[in-house]
Amino acid sequence: MERSLAYEEEFVGGVRHCRMRRDGDPEPVCSLDVVSFRQRFGAVAVAAEGIGGVETRPDCRRGGLMRELLGAAVAGMRERVAVGFVSDAIEGAYEQRGFVTALGEGELVVPVRAVERAGVRGCGRVRQGTDADLPAVVRIFNAAHAERPWSRVREAGWDRRVPQGMWRPGSELLVLEGGGGGDGVSGYALLKGRAFGDSVRTVVVHEMAAEDAAAARGLLAEVAARCWELRVAEFTVREPADSLVGRIARAWGCGYRQRFPVGGGMMARILRREALVRELEPELRRRARGHPRGAGALGELAGGVLVPDDGVLVRLLLGHWSVADAVVQGLVVPQGYGELYGRWFPGGGGPGLALPHAHVLDRY
């Protein structure tokens, strides 16, 4: 006789633990976590939830149990928020639930010699960061990415540093004191650590942000000096090409690697279109910049008359696709709406919308 399944949720410490159980089985057959945060779609941040920590017991796999759990979890998310995300999805696993890949992966590649040729000198004092520096880190991050899609709003008390373990690379916080911003912390860098026994092949900076160009140059010079000591020829910085750090590195002749996954990876799904468009109305008005059709067309967008496909719309809103990208994939732009679409959906990297980027330490 087939044992019945029961869905349960437990909310602990800001995380919603979702599980599926069989009658009489003390252990859940599958589980996942749903976390809450505020996600930016440009200059407006909206309440969102994301799926992570997905697991199915080895003896219960390939039975469609996770599909049922995802369905129940997404139904609960729809009651609370208008948009949902998956942090690092396996290709093919979430598409059937309406999630679409909506972010490309990118990183700056900085040769040490490029920093040397730029003649950069140290700016301020770089030291190891402490817990007391985290409020300054949050402030600098939020200021640097205030209009960037795929950027989460960091709240007071944020700390996603990874503890160092013998077999697990942690994260190292460096802060710059002084620089061009006065006597306080004017910039920071979060570096990927190394596990015990790892050989040094490259240095990875998870994120780097600063109050001004002088502080950013000082941090880049500090990382380059470390690479020189380790005999590493280049390092990578996981910041977008149009960030302050990215613009400085590009001026030095550094490269930018970007990849656009077909599926999986960072995914998004609109759960309630009308509610999301209503929350994003200030941002869409900002992008439209007073276009005569802008205000009236918002109702048509919310109702599905314009951009009927939710998957296409969330990619456009987040800047993963421009209108031209969507047209290639089959979007039909109604006659007379071309200019408005171009303003609403410029794609990342344009004047109206910064290049999308999700920081590693904010992925759950």
C-alpha positions as CSV (number, residue, x, y, z in Angstrom):
1,M,0.0,0.0,0.0
2,E,1.4,3.4,-1.0
3,R,2.1,5.6,2.1
4,S,0.7,9.1,1.9
5,L,2.9,12.1,1.7
6,A,2.6,15.2,4.0
7,Y,4.1,18.6,3.4
8,E,5.4,20.6,6.4
9,E,7.1,24.0,7.0
10,E,9.1,25.2,9.9
11,F,10.2,28.8,10.2
12,V,13.5,29.1,12.2
13,G,16.0,32.0,12.3
14,G,14.6,33.7,9.2
15,V,14.7,30.5,7.1
16,R,11.6,28.5,6.1
17,H,12.5,24.8,6.2
18,C,10.2,22.9,3.9
19,R,9.9,19.1,4.0
20,M,8.0,16.2,2.6
21,R,7.4,13.2,4.9
22,R,5.8,9.7,4.4
23,D,3.5,8.3,7.0
24,G,5.5,6.4,9.7
25,D,8.9,7.6,8.4
26,P,10.8,9.6,11.0
27,E,13.1,11.2,8.4
28,P,11.9,13.5,5.7
29,V,12.1,12.1,2.2
30,C,13.2,15.5,0.7
31,S,13.7,19.0,2.0
32,L,14.6,22.5,0.9
33,D,15.0,26.0,2.4
34,V,13.2,29.2,1.5
35,V,15.0,32.4,2.5
36,S,13.6,35.9,2.5
37,F,15.5,39.1,1.3
38,R,15.0,42.3,-0.7
39,Q,16.1,42.0,-4.3
40,R,16.9,45.0,-6.5
41,F,15.4,45.4,-10.0
42,G,17.4,48.6,-10.5
43,A,16.7,51.6,-8.1
44,V,13.7,49.7,-6.5
45,A,14.1,46.7,-4.2
46,V,11.2,44.3,-3.7
47,A,10.5,41.6,-1.2
48,A,11.5,38.2,-2.6
49,E,12.1,34.7,-1.6
50,G,14.7,32.2,-2.8
51,I,15.0,28.4,-2.9
52,G,18.2,26.7,-1.7
53,G,19.5,23.7,0.2
54,V,17.5,21.2,-1.9
55,E,18.1,17.6,-0.9
56,T,16.4,14.2,-1.5
57,R,17.2,11.1,0.5
58,P,19.3,8.6,-1.7
59,D,16.7,5.9,-1.2
60,C,13.9,8.2,-2.3
61,R,15.3,9.6,-5.5
62,R,13.8,9.4,-9.0
63,G,10.3,9.2,-7.7
64,G,9.0,12.7,-8.4
65,L,9.0,13.6,-4.7
66,M,11.1,16.8,-5.1
67,R,8.7,17.9,-7.8
68,E,5.9,17.7,-5.3
69,L,7.9,19.5,-2.7
70,L,8.8,22.3,-5.1
71,G,5.2,22.7,-6.1
72,A,4.1,23.1,-2.4
73,A,7.0,25.4,-1.6
74,V,6.4,27.7,-4.6
75,A,2.7,27.8,-3.7
76,G,3.6,29.1,-0.3
77,M,6.0,31.6,-1.7
78,R,3.3,33.0,-4.0
79,E,1.1,33.9,-1.0
80,R,3.9,36.0,0.5
81,V,5.9,37.6,-2.4
82,A,5.5,38.4,-6.1
83,V,8.8,37.0,-7.3
84,G,11.0,34.1,-6.5
85,F,14.6,33.0,-7.2
86,V,16.9,30.0,-7.2
87,S,20.5,30.7,-6.2
88,D,22.4,28.0,-8.1
89,A,20.1,25.7,-9.9
90,I,20.9,22.5,-11.8
91,E,20.1,22.7,-15.5
92,G,16.8,21.2,-16.3
93,A,15.5,20.8,-12.7
94,Y,13.6,24.1,-12.2
95,E,12.5,25.0,-15.7
96,Q,9.3,22.9,-15.4
97,R,8.3,25.0,-12.4
98,G,8.5,28.2,-14.5
99,F,11.9,29.4,-13.4
100,V,14.2,30.8,-16.1
101,T,17.9,31.5,-16.1
102,A,18.2,35.3,-15.8
103,L,21.9,36.1,-15.0
104,G,25.2,35.6,-16.8
105,E,28.3,34.8,-14.9
106,G,31.2,37.3,-15.2
107,E,34.5,38.3,-13.6
108,L,37.4,40.7,-14.2
109,V,40.8,39.2,-15.0
110,V,43.6,41.5,-13.7
111,P,47.2,40.7,-14.6
112,V,49.6,41.8,-12.0
113,R,51.8,43.5,-14.6
114,A,48.8,45.7,-15.7
115,V,48.6,47.1,-12.1
116,E,52.4,47.7,-12.2
117,R,52.2,49.5,-15.5
118,A,49.5,51.7,-14.1
119,G,52.0,52.9,-11.5
120,V,49.5,52.5,-8.7
121,R,50.8,53.2,-5.2
122,G,49.2,52.2,-1.9
123,C,46.4,54.5,-0.7
124,G,45.6,54.5,3.0
125,R,46.2,51.4,5.2
126,V,45.0,48.0,4.3
127,R,44.4,45.7,7.2
128,Q,42.5,42.5,8.2
129,G,38.8,43.3,8.7
130,T,36.9,42.5,11.9
131,D,33.3,42.2,13.0
132,A,33.4,45.9,13.8
133,D,34.0,46.7,10.2
134,L,30.9,45.0,8.9
135,P,28.6,48.0,9.2
136,A,31.0,50.0,7.0
137,V,31.1,47.1,4.5
138,V,27.3,47.0,4.3
139,R,27.1,50.8,3.8
140,I,29.7,50.8,1.0
141,F,28.1,47.8,-0.7
142,N,24.6,49.3,-0.6
143,A,25.9,52.6,-1.9
144,A,27.9,51.0,-4.7
145,H,25.1,48.8,-6.0
146,A,22.0,51.0,-5.2
147,E,20.6,50.7,-8.8
148,R,22.0,47.4,-9.8
149,P,19.7,44.5,-10.7
150,W,20.4,41.1,-9.2
151,S,21.9,42.9,-6.1
152,R,20.4,42.1,-2.8
153,V,19.9,44.9,-0.2
154,R,22.2,44.1,2.8
155,E,20.5,44.7,6.1
156,A,22.2,45.7,9.3
157,G,23.9,42.7,10.8
158,W,24.8,41.2,7.5
159,D,27.7,38.7,7.7
160,R,28.1,36.1,5.0
161,R,31.8,35.5,5.5
162,V,32.6,31.8,5.2
163,P,34.5,30.4,8.2
164,Q,37.9,29.0,7.4
165,G,38.2,25.2,7.8
166,M,41.1,22.8,7.2
167,W,39.4,21.4,4.1
168,R,37.2,24.3,3.3
169,P,38.4,27.6,1.9
170,G,37.0,30.4,4.0
171,S,36.7,34.1,3.1
172,E,39.1,36.8,4.1
173,L,38.0,40.4,4.7
174,L,40.4,43.2,3.9
175,V,39.5,46.8,4.6
176,L,41.2,50.1,3.5
177,E,41.4,52.8,6.1
178,G,41.9,56.4,5.0
179,G,42.3,56.7,1.2
180,G,40.3,59.4,-0.4
181,G,37.3,59.0,2.0
182,G,38.9,60.4,5.2
183,D,40.0,58.5,8.3
184,G,37.3,55.7,8.3
185,V,36.9,52.6,6.2
186,S,36.8,53.7,2.5
187,G,36.8,50.3,0.8
188,Y,36.9,46.6,1.3
189,A,37.7,43.3,-0.5
190,L,36.4,39.8,0.3
191,L,38.9,37.2,-0.9
192,K,38.4,33.5,-1.3
193,G,40.7,31.6,1.2
194,R,42.5,28.4,0.6
195,A,42.0,25.0,2.1
196,F,44.8,23.1,3.8
197,G,47.2,21.7,1.2
198,D,45.9,23.7,-1.8
199,S,48.5,24.9,-4.2
200,V,48.3,28.6,-5.1
201,R,47.2,28.9,-8.8
202,T,45.2,32.1,-8.6
203,V,43.8,34.6,-6.2
204,V,40.0,35.1,-6.3
205,V,38.3,38.3,-5.0
206,H,34.6,37.5,-4.3
207,E,33.8,41.2,-4.2
208,M,35.4,44.6,-3.9
209,A,33.9,48.0,-3.4
210,A,35.1,51.4,-2.5
211,E,33.8,54.9,-1.8
212,D,36.0,56.5,-4.6
213,A,38.5,55.6,-7.3
214,A,41.6,56.2,-5.1
215,A,40.4,53.7,-2.6
216,A,39.5,51.1,-5.3
217,R,43.0,51.6,-6.9
218,G,44.6,51.1,-3.4
219,L,42.7,47.8,-2.9
220,L,43.6,46.5,-6.4
221,A,47.3,47.4,-5.7
222,E,47.1,45.5,-2.4
223,V,45.8,42.3,-4.1
224,A,48.4,42.7,-6.8
225,A,51.2,42.9,-4.2
226,R,49.9,39.7,-2.6
227,C,49.9,38.0,-6.0
228,W,53.5,39.1,-6.5
229,E,54.6,37.5,-3.2
230,L,52.8,34.3,-4.1
231,R,54.3,34.3,-7.7
232,V,50.8,34.4,-9.2
233,A,50.6,36.3,-12.5
234,E,46.9,37.4,-12.4
235,F,43.9,37.5,-10.1
236,T,40.1,37.6,-10.7
237,V,37.6,39.9,-9.2
238,R,33.9,38.9,-9.3
239,E,32.6,42.4,-9.9
240,P,30.7,43.7,-13.0
241,A,32.6,45.4,-15.8
242,D,30.7,48.7,-15.3
243,S,31.4,48.9,-11.5
244,L,33.9,51.4,-10.1
245,V,36.5,48.6,-9.8
246,G,35.6,47.3,-13.2
247,R,36.0,50.7,-14.9
248,I,39.4,51.1,-13.3
249,A,40.6,47.6,-14.3
250,R,39.3,48.0,-17.9
251,A,41.3,51.3,-18.2
252,W,44.4,49.3,-17.3
253,G,43.8,46.9,-20.1
254,C,42.3,44.1,-18.0
255,G,39.8,41.6,-19.4
256,Y,36.3,40.5,-18.5
257,R,35.1,36.9,-18.9
258,Q,31.4,36.3,-19.2
259,R,29.3,33.2,-19.7
260,F,25.6,32.9,-20.4
261,P,24.2,29.6,-19.1
262,V,21.4,28.0,-21.2
263,G,19.6,26.8,-18.1
264,G,20.2,26.4,-14.4
265,G,22.4,28.8,-12.5
266,M,20.8,31.9,-11.2
267,M,17.1,31.6,-12.0
268,A,14.0,33.8,-11.4
269,R,10.2,33.4,-11.7
270,I,7.4,35.9,-11.5
271,L,4.8,34.5,-9.0
272,R,2.2,37.3,-9.2
273,R,2.7,39.6,-12.2
274,E,0.2,42.4,-11.2
275,A,1.7,42.7,-7.8
276,L,5.3,42.8,-9.1
277,V,4.5,45.4,-11.7
278,R,2.8,47.5,-9.1
279,E,5.9,47.3,-6.8
280,L,8.2,48.1,-9.7
281,E,6.1,51.1,-11.0
282,P,8.6,53.7,-9.6
283,E,11.5,51.9,-11.3
284,L,9.6,51.5,-14.6
285,R,8.6,55.2,-14.6
286,R,12.3,56.1,-13.9
287,R,13.4,54.0,-16.9
288,A,10.7,55.5,-19.1
289,R,11.8,59.0,-18.2
290,G,8.5,60.7,-18.9
291,H,7.6,58.8,-22.1
292,P,4.0,59.8,-22.9
293,R,2.9,56.1,-23.1
294,G,4.6,55.1,-19.9
295,A,1.9,55.5,-17.3
296,G,-0.9,54.1,-19.3
297,A,1.0,51.1,-20.6
298,L,1.8,49.9,-17.0
299,G,-1.7,48.5,-16.8
300,E,-1.2,46.6,-20.1
301,L,2.1,45.3,-18.8
302,A,0.5,44.1,-15.5
303,G,-2.4,42.5,-17.4
304,G,-0.2,40.5,-19.8
305,V,-1.2,42.4,-22.9
306,L,2.4,43.6,-23.3
307,V,5.1,40.9,-22.9
308,P,2.7,38.0,-22.3
309,D,5.4,35.5,-21.2
310,D,6.4,35.8,-17.6
311,G,9.8,34.2,-18.3
312,V,10.6,36.8,-20.9
313,L,9.4,39.6,-18.7
314,V,11.5,38.8,-15.7
315,R,14.6,38.5,-17.9
316,L,13.8,41.9,-19.3
317,L,13.1,43.5,-15.9
318,L,16.4,42.2,-14.5
319,G,18.4,43.3,-17.5
320,H,19.5,39.8,-18.6
321,W,17.8,40.5,-21.9
322,S,17.4,43.7,-23.9
323,V,14.4,44.1,-26.2
324,A,16.6,43.1,-29.1
325,D,17.5,39.8,-27.3
326,A,13.9,39.1,-26.6
327,V,12.8,39.9,-30.2
328,V,15.3,37.3,-31.4
329,Q,13.6,34.8,-29.1
330,G,10.1,35.6,-30.5
331,L,8.9,38.7,-28.6
332,V,6.5,40.8,-30.7
333,V,6.7,44.5,-30.0
334,P,3.4,46.2,-30.7
335,Q,3.4,49.0,-33.2
336,G,4.1,52.3,-31.5
337,Y,5.7,50.7,-28.4
338,G,9.2,50.4,-29.7
339,E,10.7,53.4,-28.0
340,L,8.9,52.6,-24.7
341,Y,10.1,49.0,-24.7
342,G,13.6,50.3,-25.4
343,R,13.5,52.5,-22.3
344,W,11.8,49.9,-20.1
345,F,14.1,47.1,-21.1
346,P,17.5,48.5,-22.1
347,G,19.4,45.3,-21.0
348,G,22.3,45.4,-18.5
349,G,25.1,47.8,-19.2
350,G,23.1,50.6,-20.8
351,P,22.6,54.1,-19.5
352,G,19.2,53.2,-17.9
353,L,20.2,49.9,-16.2
354,A,23.4,48.8,-14.8
355,L,25.0,45.5,-15.8
356,P,23.4,42.7,-13.7
357,H,25.5,40.9,-11.2
358,A,24.8,38.6,-8.2
359,H,27.5,38.6,-5.6
360,V,28.8,35.2,-4.5
361,L,28.5,35.9,-0.8
362,D,24.8,36.7,-1.1
363,R,24.0,33.4,-2.7
364,Y,22.3,31.0,-0.4
